[in-house]
Amino acid sequence: MRIDKITASILQKEKEIAVQQAMDIIAQSQSGARKGALVRWTWICEVCGMVHLGTAPKNCECCGSSEITARQDLRSELGNYW
């Protein structure tokens, strides 16, 4: 029974951490240029133009070039009412 309580406590703590991280992301986005707009970074290859999502790649997955630039993509549709 003690293991169940410990496991439940760990799971609860992980949920609280996840919620806190989500709240931090939302707070950061609301302090930006447009309130309510979430920001997503995209990475664009300067050689072939391929768009990479997620973390910055070292080389382009399409052409292998290392000339990759970051572009900030405002996701305003997530913060607007339709």
C-alpha positions as CSV (number, residue, x, y, z in Angstrom):
1,M,0.0,0.0,0.0
2,R,2.9,2.4,0.7
3,I,4.2,2.0,-2.9
4,D,0.8,3.1,-4.2
5,K,0.9,6.2,-2.2
6,I,4.4,7.0,-3.3
7,T,3.5,6.4,-6.9
8,A,0.4,8.5,-6.6
9,S,2.4,11.3,-5.0
10,I,5.0,11.2,-7.8
11,L,2.3,11.3,-10.5
12,Q,0.5,14.2,-8.8
13,K,3.8,16.1,-8.6
14,E,4.5,15.5,-12.4
15,K,1.0,16.7,-13.2
16,E,1.6,19.9,-11.2
17,I,4.9,20.5,-12.9
18,A,3.3,20.0,-16.4
19,V,0.6,22.5,-15.5
20,Q,3.1,25.0,-14.2
21,Q,5.2,24.7,-17.4
22,A,2.1,25.3,-19.5
23,M,1.1,28.3,-17.4
24,D,4.7,29.7,-17.8
25,I,4.5,29.3,-21.6
26,I,1.1,31.1,-21.7
27,A,2.4,33.9,-19.5
28,Q,5.4,34.4,-21.7
29,S,3.3,34.6,-24.8
30,Q,1.0,37.1,-23.3
31,S,3.8,39.4,-22.4
32,G,4.9,39.5,-26.1
33,A,4.0,41.9,-28.8
34,R,0.4,40.6,-29.2
35,K,-1.4,39.4,-26.2
36,G,-2.7,35.9,-26.6
37,A,-0.5,35.0,-29.5
38,L,1.7,31.9,-29.0
39,V,5.1,31.9,-30.7
40,R,6.5,29.0,-32.7
41,W,9.9,28.9,-34.2
42,T,10.5,27.5,-37.6
43,W,13.9,26.9,-39.2
44,I,14.3,27.6,-42.9
45,C,17.1,26.3,-45.2
46,E,18.6,29.2,-47.1
47,V,19.6,26.9,-50.0
48,C,16.5,24.9,-50.8
49,G,13.8,26.7,-48.7
50,M,12.7,23.7,-46.7
51,V,10.9,24.5,-43.5
52,H,11.9,22.6,-40.4
53,L,9.7,22.5,-37.3
54,G,10.8,21.8,-33.7
55,T,14.4,22.2,-32.6
56,A,17.0,23.8,-34.8
57,P,18.6,21.2,-37.1
58,K,22.4,21.2,-37.7
59,N,21.9,20.4,-41.4
60,C,19.0,20.6,-43.7
61,E,17.2,17.2,-44.0
62,C,16.6,17.8,-47.7
63,C,19.8,19.2,-49.2
64,G,22.3,18.8,-46.3
65,S,23.2,22.5,-46.1
66,S,24.1,24.0,-42.8
67,E,22.8,27.5,-43.8
68,I,19.6,27.5,-41.6
69,T,17.9,30.6,-40.3
70,A,15.3,31.0,-37.6
71,R,11.9,32.6,-38.2
72,Q,9.4,33.5,-35.5
73,D,5.9,32.3,-36.4
74,L,3.2,34.0,-34.4
75,R,0.2,31.7,-33.9
76,S,-2.4,34.3,-33.4
77,E,-5.3,31.9,-34.3
78,L,-4.7,30.1,-31.0
79,G,-5.4,33.3,-29.0
80,N,-8.3,34.9,-31.0
81,Y,-12.0,34.3,-30.8
82,W,-13.6,33.2,-34.0
